[in-house]
Amino acid sequence: MRAVVLVLLLVVSSWACAQASGVQFSGVVCGPGGLAGVTYVQASGRAVDCGVDSSGAQLVLQVSTLSGDRPVEGGEQIGIDLGAAVIAVMATAWGIRALRNLLNSSGDEA
């Protein structure tokens, strides 16, 4: 538990230092191709494909500078998915611990 708290404190402090120094973070996102003013990830002179959207349009990897308050498109869904996965793992661990405590206490006298 202490290790988790330490890691969280390190992440928060590094984020706060980066915000204070005005550092802009870059990330690679999957988005539509052929847009003006967008930097695309290229391999052998061609944009790197990362799938298709619901309408069948080809998606390519883009380099996005994560600055300002505008979130990366699709980031909300990814955040919800990751949050749900973390909560599921924590709930499973809690359930196993509760079951273990129940089995361990079954021989105790009242």
MOVENBEL-V147402 format. One record per residue. N is the residue number from 1. SS is DSSP state (H for helix, E for strand, L for the rest). PSI is psi as a letter, one per 30 degrees, with the letter a starting at -180 (* if undefined). NEAR is the number of other ideal C-beta (glycine too) atoms within 8 Angstrom. Layout:
N	SS	PSI	NEAR
N	SS	PSI	NEAR
//
This chain:
1	L	e	4
2	H	e	5
3	H	e	6
4	H	e	7
5	H	e	8
6	H	e	8
7	H	e	8
8	H	e	8
9	H	e	8
10	H	e	8
11	H	e	8
12	H	e	8
13	H	e	8
14	H	e	8
15	H	e	8
16	H	e	8
17	H	e	8
18	H	e	9
19	H	e	8
20	H	e	6
21	H	f	6
22	L	g	5
23	L	k	6
24	L	k	7
25	E	k	8
26	E	k	8
27	E	l	8
28	E	k	8
29	E	l	10
30	E	k	9
31	E	a	11
32	E	l	9
33	L	l	9
34	L	g	3
35	L	k	7
36	L	k	3
37	L	g	3
38	L	k	7
39	E	k	4
40	E	k	11
41	L	k	10
42	E	k	8
43	E	k	6
44	L	h	4
45	L	g	4
46	E	k	6
47	E	k	9
48	L	k	10
49	E	k	8
50	E	g	7
51	E	a	6
52	E	l	6
53	L	a	8
54	L	f	3
55	L	g	4
56	L	g	5
57	L	k	7
58	E	k	7
59	E	k	12
60	E	l	14
61	E	k	12
62	E	k	12
63	E	k	10
64	E	k	10
65	E	j	7
66	E	i	8
67	L	l	5
68	L	a	3
69	L	f	3
70	L	k	3
71	L	l	6
72	L	k	8
73	L	k	6
74	L	f	8
75	H	f	8
76	H	e	7
77	H	e	7
78	H	e	8
79	H	e	8
80	H	e	8
81	H	e	8
82	H	e	8
83	H	e	8
84	H	e	8
85	H	e	8
86	H	e	8
87	H	e	8
88	H	e	8
89	H	e	8
90	H	e	8
91	H	e	8
92	H	e	8
93	H	e	8
94	H	e	8
95	H	e	8
96	H	e	8
97	H	e	8
98	H	e	8
99	H	e	8
100	H	e	8
101	H	e	8
102	H	e	8
103	H	e	7
104	H	e	7
105	H	f	7
106	L	f	6
107	L	f	4
108	L	k	5
109	L	k	2
110	L	*	2
//
